[in-house]
Amino acid sequence: MPANIKTESGSIVIDNNVLAIIAGVSAMESYGIVGMASKNAADGIFELLKFDNLSKGIKVNTEDGEINIELHVILEYGVRISTVGENIIDRVKFNITNLTGLSVNKIDVLVEGIRLK
């Protein structure tokens, strides 16, 4: 269900795919993240997504003006996972709130892999 913002002049509808792209670009700005991960249904193996397909590694659920986001990420080897995860959450929450005016209820960061340099 897309996000819906009601104004005096009418309504603004923001598709979940737009929110996923904002979240993906925001997450990629964080230090230590290599990219988003997408699960290959046939093999059950996660693959690194290119910048054009970031939204495939992100699930967005919008209900009652609140947004829940699930990010599947691949991190660099040697970074502190908890710190990178917190940075991703903070950056995504800040950008979604500033760009859309909607409140973010929950962001889950699922680390699906580590990439060696």
N, C-alpha and C positions, 0 to 999 in steps of 0.2 A: 504494500500500500504506500503510495507516495506521500511525502510530507505536504501538508496543506497549511498555508498562511492566509488568514482572512484579514482583509483591509477594508477601509471605508469604500474604496472604489471597486473592489472585487476580490478575487482570490488569486494566490500565487501557488502553483503546484510544482514541487521539486521532486523529480523522479529519484528513486533509490539508486539508480546507476550514477547519477550526478553526485550524490553523496558518497558513493563508493570511490569515484574518481578523486574527489577532494580528499578523502581519507587516505587513498593510496599515494597521492602526490605528497601529502603531509608526512606520511610515514617514511617515504623515501628520503626526506630531508634530514632524517635522524641519523646520527653517527652510529655505525655498526651494523646497519641493515644492508643486506645485499639485494634483496628484492622480495616480491610476493611469491607465494607458493600455490600451485594448483595441483590437486590430486588427479592422477590419471586413473579413471574408473576401471579400466581393463587390468592394469598392473598393480594398482594400489600404491604407486610410487609418486612422490611429489616432485614436480618440475619447477624450475625457476622461470617466472614469467618475465617477458620483456616489458619495457616501459609502456608500450601501446596496450597491453592486456592486463594492466594492474588490477582492474576491477574484478577479474575472475578469481582472485585470491581473497576477496572481501565479500562478506555477507552483511547486508544492511536490512534492518527491520524497523519500520516506523509505525508507532502507535500513539495516538492522542498527542501528537506534537513532540513526542520524545523519541530519540533515536538510540537504537542498540546496534553496535558494530562489532563484527568478528573479523580480525585480520589474521591471515595465515602468512607467516613471514619466514625468511631464511636469513640468518645472521652470520657475521664474520666470526671466524675462529679467534678466540682470545679476548672477546669483549665480555663484560659482565652482563649476563642475560637480564637480570632483574633491573639494572639501571637503564639498559637500552629499551626494555619493555615499558618502563615508567616514562621515559622520554617520548616514546611513540604515542602513548596514551595522552600525555599532556599536549603534544603538538597537534594531534588529530582533533582532540576536544576543543582546543583553542581555535583552530582554523574553521572547523564546522560551525561553531558558535558565532564567530566573527563574520563569516561569509553568508550564513543563512539566517541567523537570529534564532535558530532552534536550539533547544537544550538537549545535550547528549546525556542519556541516562546511564549507559554502560558501554565500555569498550573492552573487549577481550582480545589479547594478543596471544596467538598460538604459535609457538616456535616449532616449525616443522622440520628444520634442518640447520646445519652449520656448514659453511663453506670454507675450505682451506684456501689460503692465498695462493 
